[in-house]
């Protein structure tokens, strides 16, 4: 599975769309970007595709829009995420981005996945 890489223009567009809101953190992910609040990703960039994570029924409403679709590699789309139509203006995308942010911001802080060195490894034999 080949992961598409964004151009500088794709990254800039994504960064312009990320809300300037409390707790938002943008992190690199597999050569792409993700926007998080409280450790919960609500917006992602994969190649030139920008997605938002929405609960039902908002997800179905967005999928009904021309140009919207699943997000992620075709072999393995990400559950709950919908790609925003590429032709949409920032103004048109804002409603969906804000809904994704609000949903993620309402969730509890996600626990860190960092493990201590050697965690999960068997103890050496005496």
TIRO-606083 format. One line per field, with one value per residue: z, y, x of N, C-alpha, C in turn. Coordinates in steps of 0.1 Angstrom, whole numbers, plus 5000, padded with zeros to 4 digits. Each point is the difference from the previous one (the first is absolute). Layout:
N
n.z <- c(Z; ...)
n.y <- c(Y; ...)
n.x <- c(X; ...)
ca.z <- c(Z; ...)
ca.y <- c(Y; ...)
ca.x <- c(X; ...)
c.z <- c(Z; ...)
c.y <- c(Y; ...)
c.x <- c(X; ...)
***
This chain:
126
n.z <- c(5000; 4990; 5009; 4995; 4995; 5009; 4992; 4998; 4988; 5000; 5004; 4991; 4991; 5004; 5001; 4988; 4998; 5006; 5008; 5002; 5006; 5012; 5003; 4989; 4995; 4991; 4996; 4997; 4989; 5000; 5003; 5007; 5002; 5013; 5002; 5012; 5008; 5011; 4990; 4997; 4990; 4995; 4995; 4988; 4996; 4988; 4996; 4991; 5006; 5003; 5012; 5004; 5014; 4996; 5009; 5001; 4993; 5006; 5003; 5002; 5007; 5006; 5002; 5002; 5004; 4988; 4998; 5010; 5009; 4999; 5011; 4994; 5001; 4988; 5003; 5007; 4996; 5006; 5010; 4996; 4991; 4997; 4987; 5003; 4993; 4991; 4993; 5012; 5002; 5006; 4995; 4989; 5001; 5004; 4995; 4991; 4998; 5002; 4993; 4992; 5001; 4999; 4991; 4994; 5001; 4997; 4994; 5008; 5008; 4989; 5006; 5005; 4988; 5006; 4997; 5012; 5000; 4991; 5001; 5005; 5004; 4997; 5013; 5001; 4995; 5013)
n.y <- c(4988; 5008; 5008; 5007; 5008; 5010; 5009; 5010; 5001; 4986; 5000; 5009; 4994; 4989; 5006; 5005; 4988; 4997; 4997; 5013; 4988; 5001; 4997; 5007; 4989; 5004; 4987; 4997; 4994; 4991; 5012; 4999; 5006; 5002; 5004; 5003; 4996; 5002; 4999; 5006; 4992; 5012; 5001; 4995; 4999; 4995; 5003; 5001; 4988; 5007; 4994; 4997; 4999; 4994; 5003; 4989; 5006; 5008; 4988; 4995; 5011; 4999; 4987; 5006; 5008; 5007; 4990; 4997; 4994; 4987; 4999; 5001; 4991; 4998; 4994; 5012; 5004; 5012; 4993; 5005; 4999; 5013; 4998; 5012; 5004; 4997; 5002; 4995; 5011; 5008; 5010; 4993; 4997; 5013; 4999; 4993; 5008; 5010; 4993; 4997; 5013; 5005; 4990; 5002; 5013; 4994; 4993; 4990; 5005; 4998; 4988; 5003; 4997; 5010; 4992; 4996; 5003; 4991; 5010; 4990; 5001; 4987; 4997; 5004; 4989; 4995)
n.x <- c(5009; 4999; 5006; 4990; 5009; 4998; 4996; 5010; 4994; 5000; 5012; 5003; 4993; 5005; 5012; 4996; 4996; 5012; 4990; 5000; 5000; 4994; 5012; 4999; 5004; 5009; 4999; 5013; 4995; 5010; 5007; 4989; 4988; 4999; 4987; 5005; 4991; 5006; 5009; 4988; 5003; 4999; 5012; 5000; 5013; 4996; 5012; 4991; 4996; 4990; 5001; 4988; 5001; 4990; 4991; 4993; 4991; 5008; 5006; 4988; 4997; 5012; 4999; 4989; 5009; 4998; 5008; 4991; 5008; 5003; 5007; 5011; 5010; 4998; 5012; 5001; 4987; 5001; 4996; 4989; 5010; 4998; 5004; 5005; 4990; 5009; 4989; 4998; 4994; 5009; 4992; 5000; 5013; 5000; 4988; 5006; 5009; 4991; 4992; 5010; 5004; 4987; 4999; 5012; 4997; 4988; 5010; 5001; 5010; 5006; 5001; 5011; 5005; 5007; 5009; 5002; 5013; 4998; 4991; 4993; 5013; 5003; 4999; 5012; 5005; 4999)
ca.z <- c(5000; 4999; 5006; 4992; 5007; 4996; 4995; 5009; 4999; 5008; 5015; 5003; 5000; 5012; 5011; 5000; 5004; 5014; 5009; 5010; 5012; 5012; 5001; 4987; 4998; 4987; 5001; 4988; 5001; 4989; 4989; 4998; 5012; 5008; 5010; 5012; 5012; 5011; 4995; 4991; 4986; 4994; 4986; 4995; 4986; 4994; 4986; 4998; 5006; 5014; 5006; 5014; 5006; 5004; 5005; 4992; 4986; 4993; 4991; 4988; 4993; 4992; 4989; 4990; 4992; 4988; 5002; 5013; 4999; 5011; 5002; 5002; 4988; 4995; 5006; 5014; 5004; 5014; 5005; 5006; 4994; 4986; 4993; 4995; 4986; 4997; 4994; 5010; 5006; 5015; 5006; 4999; 5008; 5014; 5008; 5003; 5008; 5013; 5006; 5004; 5011; 5012; 5004; 5006; 5012; 5010; 5005; 5010; 4995; 4996; 5007; 4991; 4996; 5002; 5010; 5006; 4992; 5004; 5004; 4992; 4996; 5011; 5009; 4997; 5008; 5009)
ca.y <- c(5012; 5013; 5011; 5012; 5011; 5013; 5010; 5011; 5007; 4992; 5003; 5014; 5000; 4993; 5009; 5012; 4995; 4996; 5011; 5007; 4998; 4995; 4986; 4994; 4996; 4994; 4991; 4992; 4986; 4992; 5009; 5009; 5007; 4998; 5010; 4993; 5007; 4990; 4988; 4994; 5006; 5004; 5005; 4994; 5003; 4988; 5004; 5013; 4999; 5005; 4993; 5003; 4988; 5004; 4989; 4998; 4999; 5010; 4994; 4996; 5013; 5005; 4990; 5003; 5011; 4996; 5001; 4995; 4985; 4994; 5006; 4990; 4992; 4992; 4987; 5001; 5013; 5002; 4999; 5013; 5012; 5003; 5010; 5012; 5002; 5008; 5013; 5009; 5012; 4999; 5004; 4988; 4990; 5004; 4994; 4986; 5000; 5004; 4989; 4990; 5005; 5000; 4986; 4996; 5008; 4996; 4987; 5000; 5000; 4986; 4996; 4999; 4986; 4997; 4989; 5000; 4991; 4986; 4996; 4990; 4990; 4991; 5002; 4991; 4988; 5002)
ca.x <- c(4991; 5008; 4993; 5003; 5006; 4995; 5009; 5000; 4987; 4990; 5003; 4996; 4985; 4996; 5002; 4991; 4987; 5000; 4995; 5008; 4991; 5008; 5005; 5003; 5014; 5002; 5011; 5003; 4996; 5004; 5002; 4988; 4997; 4988; 4997; 4995; 4996; 5000; 5006; 4991; 5001; 4987; 5003; 5012; 5005; 5006; 5002; 4992; 4987; 4998; 4989; 4995; 4994; 4986; 4991; 4987; 4997; 5007; 5009; 4992; 4997; 5012; 5002; 4990; 5005; 5008; 5014; 5004; 5001; 5008; 5013; 5011; 5003; 4988; 5000; 4997; 4996; 4999; 4986; 4995; 5005; 4995; 5008; 4993; 5002; 5012; 4997; 4993; 5007; 5002; 4987; 4990; 5005; 5001; 4989; 5003; 5012; 4996; 4992; 5010; 5007; 4991; 4998; 5012; 5003; 4991; 5004; 5010; 5014; 5004; 5012; 5012; 5003; 5015; 5003; 5014; 5009; 4999; 4986; 4994; 5010; 5001; 5012; 5011; 5001; 5011)
c.z <- c(5000; 5005; 4992; 5009; 4995; 4994; 5010; 5000; 5007; 5015; 5004; 5000; 5013; 5012; 5001; 5005; 5014; 5009; 5010; 5013; 5011; 4999; 4986; 4999; 4987; 5001; 4987; 5002; 4986; 4987; 4997; 5013; 5006; 5009; 5011; 5011; 5011; 4996; 4990; 4986; 4995; 4986; 4995; 4986; 4996; 4985; 4999; 5007; 5014; 5005; 5013; 5005; 5006; 5006; 4990; 5006; 4992; 4989; 4987; 4992; 4991; 4989; 4989; 4991; 4989; 5003; 5013; 4998; 5012; 5001; 5003; 4988; 4996; 5006; 5014; 5004; 5015; 5004; 5006; 4993; 4985; 4994; 4995; 4985; 4997; 4995; 5011; 5004; 5015; 5007; 5000; 5009; 5015; 5008; 5004; 5009; 5014; 5007; 5004; 5012; 5013; 5005; 5008; 5013; 5011; 5006; 5011; 4994; 4997; 5007; 4990; 4998; 5002; 5010; 5005; 4992; 5005; 5004; 4991; 4996; 5012; 5008; 4995; 5010; 5010; 4997)
c.y <- c(5012; 5011; 5013; 5011; 5013; 5009; 5011; 5008; 4993; 5003; 5014; 5001; 4994; 5009; 5012; 4995; 4995; 5012; 5005; 4999; 4994; 4985; 4993; 4998; 4993; 4992; 4993; 4985; 4994; 5009; 5009; 5007; 4996; 5012; 4994; 5010; 4990; 4987; 4992; 5007; 5003; 5004; 4994; 5004; 4987; 5004; 5014; 5000; 5005; 4994; 5006; 4988; 5005; 4989; 4999; 5010; 5011; 4994; 4996; 5012; 5005; 4990; 5002; 5012; 4995; 5003; 4995; 4985; 4995; 5006; 4989; 4992; 4992; 4986; 5000; 5014; 5001; 5001; 5014; 5012; 5001; 5010; 5011; 5002; 5010; 5013; 5010; 5011; 4997; 5003; 4988; 4989; 5002; 4994; 4985; 4999; 5004; 4989; 4989; 5004; 4999; 4986; 4995; 5007; 4995; 4986; 5002; 5000; 4986; 4998; 4999; 4986; 4997; 4989; 5002; 4991; 4986; 4995; 4989; 4989; 4990; 5003; 4990; 4989; 5002; 4992)
c.x <- c(5009; 4992; 5004; 5005; 4994; 5011; 5000; 4987; 4989; 5002; 4995; 4985; 4995; 5002; 4991; 4986; 4999; 4995; 5010; 4991; 5009; 5003; 5003; 5015; 5001; 5013; 5002; 4995; 5003; 5002; 4989; 4998; 4987; 4998; 4992; 4995; 4998; 5005; 4991; 5001; 4986; 5001; 5013; 5003; 5007; 5002; 4994; 4987; 4999; 4987; 4996; 4993; 4986; 4992; 4989; 4990; 5008; 5009; 4992; 4996; 5011; 5003; 4990; 5004; 5009; 5015; 5005; 5002; 5008; 5014; 5010; 5003; 4988; 4999; 4996; 4996; 4998; 4986; 4996; 5004; 4994; 5008; 4991; 5001; 5011; 4996; 4993; 5009; 5002; 4987; 4990; 5005; 4999; 4989; 5003; 5013; 4997; 4992; 5010; 5008; 4992; 4998; 5012; 5003; 4991; 5004; 5011; 5014; 5004; 5014; 5012; 5003; 5015; 5002; 5014; 5009; 4999; 4986; 4995; 5009; 5001; 5013; 5011; 5001; 5012; 5012)
***
